[in-house]
């Protein structure tokens, strides 16, 4: 069976999933709510200013990335929930057994699920980006970030770097999906992989605060691409190097490592 | 055996401490002076023209305005003052300068409500009887009950080796040019707001006789800051007045005259219309310095948001272009944290001025962390300048910490880094760290090699001492190596400790 067929099959399964519907509805509802807050953020005075999600220079890119960044924080939880339960849920319901009967290789099932989740969440982020960019453009336009005729960042450079940050976001997402898939393979019920994934990620977030060891932990890179562009859209200096290299290396190792481990354990998994 | 091990460990520990102390005292001589009253202010001036900086100290004696003078000898300082000068009770502000060649050394000039007077040096001591220089009515209508404030109003503007005097009057600045015989001719009046040549908030007394008889008011006010330097490239010193975002420059012509009206005037419009409407609008400072070493004064503006939760700070660099400053900056440096005023100095000894910006991240989580731990961490970001251009990112970030107690804020402790000292004499600035928790002072030497880190990782010299709140770094003995002064003014202790380089 080809990988594309597995992907199609996975799409058919997930299309009917109530979790996918919940994620889509929640994400789009929150996008509208966050967009409203971000647009009115400058009116929150004094102590409430922490709600001002759009700092710095006002422009369409800043609005869009502020919205995207806020939503992505929520999406991380959805990625964990969906990826850590995707195999265990099917194992619990018994649908995994029927899939395996159709002469599908176990490796293909894991890779198919990985690719589907990666594609699903990447598409979701791209759609939100386009949606927020359109609204941001209407509200603020896309001028150069400048002050007193001094151009800090040109709109062209902002556009290309936004595109780059969206492409780079694939790497931490894939690493997170791999990590959660690995936990999903281990258990036959939904709660344990979910708790394990949330727990491990929580620990990663704590260790990512440590200056010396942060480069080893995935949490250090989850928000990195969007955060870097967010700084640029606010008028701050754009700094990709050297952290982008560490991110590419670390997320690649996480993705490959946990995917290989997930397939390795899934091959040996006893499916009842 | 166990006792022997403990004894050995202790001896090793203390011997390491002693090594540290001796290494600090290898390069410094320690002096300690004690006083009857608390120190109010401290100044350093070469009073007797021997290329050694002398010390002038004002103490908080309630009745008399005293000035304690410590003359520096080749061996250092005496423990008792060389002279205690009882200041004229009518003195309001004072400065030190060479206003006449009739007397040895430099004169202590002061302004009363009606005249300019000076004390002069005679046989290595100041004559306690002052001499009147000029009758003048300044903006100070009545004398301050407090000690006279040191305020720079003496400059050699025309560079004839004789200092000139600036006197502030209600609507103008009067410049008196000095002549060899000690006679001052009123040179000219320059239209301006009252000038004060100090950067700190100014204490003075004002008495409005028309509206409030017997009423005196102590005011803290913002006034223009005065700089004297070449602005238009004609190799003559010009007067640069900076008041908020407005810059006025009075050029000096070939006849050493200044025009009444400013020759160059610009409003930098530092606050945007949106920022002006805010309840708490951003704080900004304007500094003047020759950033690119071309002999012309450039302008540095620092602006930061008051809102702690969304702090965004900006530094605007306006380079001088043949006597003109444009509203459009040559560079804007933006950073994400709350900042202090930038320190402008040449850190790496390349004759180009660098910027040190103290930054503190102030997000919601940071504020919660500060409230729980009672500890604030600052970062001193060093931006190395090259021809007036600064990189977007700092070359180094040096951390400083401050631990505070809500009930006793004045007793806050921390780890503060000072950057203005050169303790090795190589022209590269070194870091002096004041570590309150350990009562330790440590010197980290600066490095010139680009590949290595900017400062040594381990302290080159350190000493354990009772530390003050204020440390002053200055080359007092003119040997190109910085000396350290412990100013216990804020600590309410009646002493002064000096570390003079050997």
Interface residues (C-beta under 8 A of the other chain):
Chain A: X45 X46 X47 X49 X50 X52 X55 X56 X147 X148 X149 X150 X152 X231 X234 X235 X236 X237 X239
Chain B: X269 X279 X280 X307 X309 X310 X312 X314 X327 X328 X329 X330 X331 X332 X334 X335 X336 X363 X364 X392 X393
